[in-house]
Amino acid sequence: MATYRCISCTGILEREGATCVSCGSAQAAEPQLEIVQRAQAMEVSTTNSLSENVGFVTLGLVFGTSSKQAFWGLSTQADRLTRAYDVALANLKFEAAGLGADAVIAITFALNNSTGSGNALLTGSSEAVMLLGTAVRRSDTLH
């Protein structure tokens, strides 16, 4: 399955022609196969180390975010959170892959839940997921 990036904000589109969850644009760039494959195979961890006892080189901080909105009670909060988390994690991994990372460590998670004024069933609500981590490259894969 191909992953598409938004031309406007570089957010991830769930499919070609889909609306970007970050900026609302529907303009997709062609997928970059190498980066997509690296992102799909990437190890992610909330700890400060990798699953194998190997050294690594820090490449920098990476950020993934996503927001899902619901109106008139048409989706559950759990469904919105799951979809928002999945997209935020994909964004984080794609950004790290663009830096040449093999993994992202020390991931922190933040959640923002908001409802419109008045009755949430009528005015809607949204869940935003933000992930921050450190992109690393295994020392044994450096050339």
VOBA-1610 file (N, C-alpha, C; in pm, whole numbers, padded with zeros to 5 digits, always signed):
BEGIN
Met+00084-00118+00000Met+00000+00000+00000Met+00088+00124+00000Ala+00065+00215-00089Ala+00143+00337-00100Ala+00100+00438+00006Thr+00194+00516+00051Thr+00167+00626+00142Thr+00191+00754+00066Tyr+00102+00849+00078Tyr+00112+00975+00006Tyr+00133+01088+00105Arg+00214+01186+00067Arg+00240+01303+00149Arg+00163+01421+00092Cys+00113+01506+00178Cys+00044+01627+00139Cys+00147+01727+00084Ile+00119+01786-00030Ile+00209+01884-00089Ile+00212+02011-00004Ser+00102+02047+00058Ser+00093+02171+00134Ser+00169+02167+00265Cys+00152+02058+00344Cys+00210+02057+00478Cys+00298+01935+00506Thr+00313+01845+00411Thr+00387+01719+00421Thr+00325+01618+00517Gly+00199+01639+00557Gly+00128+01540+00637Gly+00100+01416+00554Ile+00065+01307+00618Ile+00038+01182+00547Ile-00109+01175+00509Leu-00135+01136+00384Leu-00271+01113+00336Leu-00298+00964+00344Glu-00417+00926+00388Glu-00450+00786+00403Glu-00459+00713+00269Arg-00489+00786+00163Arg-00494+00730+00028Arg-00485+00846-00070Glu-00454+00816-00193Glu-00444+00920-00294Glu-00581+00987-00310Gly-00582+01119-00312Gly-00706+01193-00326Gly-00777+01218-00194Ala-00726+01163-00084Ala-00789+01185+00047Ala-00756+01326+00095Thr-00836+01375+00186Thr-00811+01506+00245Thr-00708+01491+00356Cys-00610+01579+00358Cys-00506+01578+00461Cys-00569+01609+00596Val-00538+01526+00697Val-00593+01547+00830Val-00528+01665+00900Ser-00411+01708+00853Ser-00340+01819+00917Ser-00385+01955+00866Cys-00400+01969+00731Cys-00428+02102+00678Cys-00555+02110+00592Gly-00616+01996+00560Gly-00739+01996+00482Gly-00719+01995+00332Ser-00594+01996+00285Ser-00565+01993+00142Ser-00585+01851+00088Ala-00611+01840-00041Ala-00624+01707-00103Ala-00519+01687-00211Gln-00409+01761-00206Gln-00302+01748-00304Gln-00196+01654-00251Ala-00176+01542-00318Ala-00080+01443-00273Ala+00041+01439-00364Ala+00158+01426-00304Ala+00280+01404-00379Ala+00295+01253-00400Glu+00367+01215-00503Glu+00393+01073-00526Glu+00469+01016-00407Pro+00443+00891-00373Pro+00514+00833-00259Pro+00663+00815-00291Gln+00744+00830-00190Gln+00887+00806-00204Gln+00912+00667-00148Leu+00926+00570-00237Leu+00925+00429-00200Leu+01029+00395-00094Glu+01151+00443-00107Glu+01254+00409-00010Glu+01218+00460+00129Ile+01169+00581+00138Ile+01132+00638+00268Ile+01013+00563+00325Val+00915+00531+00241Val+00797+00457+00286Val+00838+00320+00340Gln+00925+00249+00268Gln+00969+00117+00314Gln+01046+00127+00446Arg+01131+00228+00458Arg+01207+00247+00583Arg+01111+00275+00699Ala+01011+00360+00674Ala+00914+00394+00778Ala+00834+00272+00822Gln+00795+00187+00726Gln+00715+00069+00759Gln+00794-00031+00844Ala+00926-00037+00825Ala+01008-00133+00899Ala+01067-00074+01027Met+01037+00051+01056Met+01101+00123+01167Met+01057+00072+01303Glu+01155+00058+01391Glu+01128+00024+01531Glu+01098+00153+01605Val+00997+00151+01690Val+00963+00266+01773Val+00956+00222+01918Ser+00995+00313+02008Ser+01001+00276+02149Ser+00983+00399+02237Thr+00920+00379+02350Thr+00909+00487+02449Thr+01030+00488+02541Thr+01116+00386+02531Thr+01237+00381+02613Thr+01351+00455+02543Asn+01463+00470+02613Asn+01578+00540+02557Asn+01677+00446+02489Ser+01633+00325+02456Ser+01723+00230+02390Ser+01645+00148+02289Leu+01718+00071+02211Leu+01657-00016+02111Leu+01638-00155+02170Ser+01558-00239+02102Ser+01531-00373+02155Ser+01658-00458+02156Glu+01746-00436+02061Glu+01874-00505+02060Glu+01976-00415+02129Asn+02076-00473+02189Asn+02177-00395+02258Asn+02282-00345+02159Val+02246-00243+02080Val+02338-00185+01982Val+02350-00036+02007Gly+02463+00019+01964Gly+02481+00162+01976Gly+02405+00233+01865Phe+02384+00362+01883Phe+02314+00438+01781Phe+02364+00581+01778Val+02338+00646+01666Val+02373+00786+01646Val+02242+00864+01641Thr+02234+00970+01718Thr+02114+01053+01720Thr+02109+01140+01595Leu+01995+01141+01526Leu+01978+01221+01406Leu+01896+01347+01431Gly+01813+01347+01534Gly+01735+01465+01566Gly+01596+01431+01617Leu+01524+01533+01659Leu+01388+01516+01707Leu+01292+01505+01590Val+01191+01422+01605Val+01087+01408+01505Val+00951+01422+01574Phe+00854+01467+01498Phe+00723+01499+01552Phe+00615+01439+01462Gly+00514+01381+01521Gly+00399+01332+01447Gly+00273+01381+01514Thr+00179+01427+01435Thr+00054+01477+01492Thr-00063+01440+01402Ser-00179+01433+01461Ser-00300+01407+01385Ser-00420+01448+01470Ser-00525+01486+01403Ser-00647+01525+01471Ser-00765+01462+01398Lys-00859+01410+01472Lys-00980+01352+01415Lys-01099+01421+01478Gln-01194+01458+01396Gln-01309+01534+01440Gln-01437+01456+01415Ala-01533+01473+01502Ala-01663+01408+01486Ala-01773+01509+01513Phe-01879+01499+01437Phe-01996+01584+01458Phe-02117+01495+01477Trp-02207+01540+01557Trp-02337+01474+01579Trp-02323+01331+01630Gly-02215+01302+01701Gly-02200+01170+01763Gly-02184+01056+01666Leu-02127+01080+01546Leu-02119+00977+01443Leu-02004+00879+01461Ser-01909+00907+01548Ser-01801+00812+01575Ser-01769+00814+01723Thr-01711+00705+01770Thr-01679+00698+01912Thr-01544+00764+01939Gln-01525+00806+02062Gln-01398+00866+02099Gln-01285+00766+02081Ala-01307+00641+02116Ala-01203+00538+02101Ala-01164+00522+01955Asp-01261+00526+01866Asp-01231+00514+01723Asp-01149+00633+01675Arg-01188+00754+01715Arg-01114+00873+01674Arg-00972+00871+01729Leu-00955+00830+01856Leu-00822+00823+01916Leu-00734+00722+01843Thr-00789+00606+01812Thr-00712+00504+01742Thr-00668+00553+01606Arg-00761+00613+01531Arg-00725+00664+01398Arg-00625+00778+01407Ala-00643+00868+01503Ala-00550+00980+01519Ala-00412+00931+01559Tyr-00405+00833+01650Tyr-00276+00778+01691Tyr-00205+00711+01575Asp-00278+00631+01497Asp-00219+00561+01383Asp-00159+00659+01283Val-00229+00767+01254Val-00179+00867+01158Val-00061+00944+01217Ala-00069+00980+01345Ala+00042+01051+01409Ala+00168+00965+01411Leu+00154+00836+01439Leu+00269+00746+01440Leu+00327+00731+01300Ala+00241+00721+01199Ala+00289+00712+01061Ala+00364+00840+01023Asn+00312+00957+01063Asn+00380+01084+01035Asn+00518+01088+01103Leu+00525+01044+01229Leu+00649+01042+01304Leu+00752+00952+01234Lys+00709+00831+01196Lys+00798+00736+01131Lys+00843+00786+00994Phe+00754+00849+00920Phe+00788+00900+00788Phe+00890+01013+00799Glu+00873+01101+00897Glu+00969+01209+00917Glu+01106+01152+00955Ala+01107+01053+01044Ala+01233+00990+01085Ala+01299+00918+00967Ala+01221+00850+00886Ala+01275+00781+00769Ala+01338+00879+00672Gly+01280+00997+00661Gly+01337+01101+00576Gly+01473+01147+00623Leu+01501+01131+00753Leu+01632+01165+00808Leu+01730+01049+00796Gly+01681+00932+00751Gly+01766+00814+00740Gly+01769+00729+00866Ala+01670+00746+00953Ala+01667+00674+01081Ala+01628+00528+01063Asp+01680+00446+01155Asp+01639+00306+01165Asp+01533+00287+01273Ala+01525+00383+01365Ala+01434+00370+01478Ala+01403+00508+01536Val+01298+00512+01617Val+01265+00632+01694Val+01253+00587+01839Ile+01328+00653+01926Ile+01327+00616+02068Ile+01276+00733+02150Ala+01252+00707+02278Ala+01210+00809+02375Ala+01085+00884+02329Ile+00990+00811+02273Ile+00867+00873+02224Ile+00780+00916+02341Thr+00734+01041+02336Thr+00638+01090+02434Thr+00507+01116+02362Phe+00399+01112+02437Phe+00264+01115+02383Phe+00186+01225+02452Ala+00114+01303+02373Ala+00024+01404+02432Ala-00111+01393+02362Leu-00215+01418+02436Leu-00351+01407+02384Leu-00427+01534+02419Asn-00503+01583+02322Asn-00588+01698+02347Asn-00729+01661+02301Asn-00823+01672+02391Asn-00962+01644+02360Asn-01039+01774+02375Ser-01117+01807+02274Ser-01195+01929+02285Ser-01335+01908+02230Thr-01429+01980+02286Thr-01566+01977+02237Thr-01609+02119+02207Gly-01701+02132+02115Gly-01755+02264+02085Gly-01839+02314+02202Ser-01876+02438+02197Ser-01958+02491+02305Ser-02097+02429+02299Gly-02152+02398+02411Gly-02285+02338+02415Gly-02278+02187+02417Asn-02376+02124+02360Asn-02390+01979+02359Asn-02291+01916+02261Ala-02203+01828+02309Ala-02101+01765+02225Ala-02163+01683+02112Leu-02283+01628+02134Leu-02346+01550+02027Leu-02387+01638+01910Leu-02415+01764+01937Leu-02458+01855+01832Leu-02343+01937+01774Thr-02251+01980+01859Thr-02144+02069+01813Thr-02018+01995+01774Gly-02006+01870+01809Gly-01890+01791+01771Gly-01778+01795+01873Ser-01684+01707+01853Ser-01566+01701+01938Ser-01449+01654+01853Ser-01330+01672+01906Ser-01212+01627+01832Ser-01107+01576+01929Glu-01025+01487+01880Glu-00913+01434+01954Glu-00788+01462+01872Ala-00687+01520+01934Ala-00559+01544+01869Ala-00453+01464+01942Val-00372+01394+01866Val-00263+01315+01921Val-00132+01375+01871Met-00039+01396+01964Met+00093+01449+01929Met+00199+01354+01984Leu+00293+01317+01899Leu+00404+01230+01938Leu+00536+01302+01911Leu+00631+01290+02002Leu+00763+01348+01986Leu+00864+01240+02020Gly+00965+01223+01938Gly+01066+01121+01964Gly+01201+01161+01910Thr+01299+01077+01934Thr+01435+01099+01886Thr+01465+00999+01776Ala+01493+01048+01655Ala+01529+00962+01543Ala+01674+00919+01559Val+01699+00787+01546Val+01834+00734+01561Val+01866+00639+01446Arg+01994+00624+01424Arg+02044+00528+01325Arg+02139+00434+01398Arg+02122+00306+01376Arg+02209+00206+01440Arg+02354+00228+01397Ser+02446+00221+01490Ser+02587+00240+01459Ser+02637+00138+01358Asp+02583+00015+01366Asp+02632-00090+01275Asp+02576-00076+01132Thr+02486+00021+01106Thr+02436+00041+00971Thr+02494+00165+00905Leu+02580+00239+00976Leu+02642+00358+00918Leu+02746+00318+00816His+02755+00396+00712His+02854+00366+00606His+02965+00466+00611
//
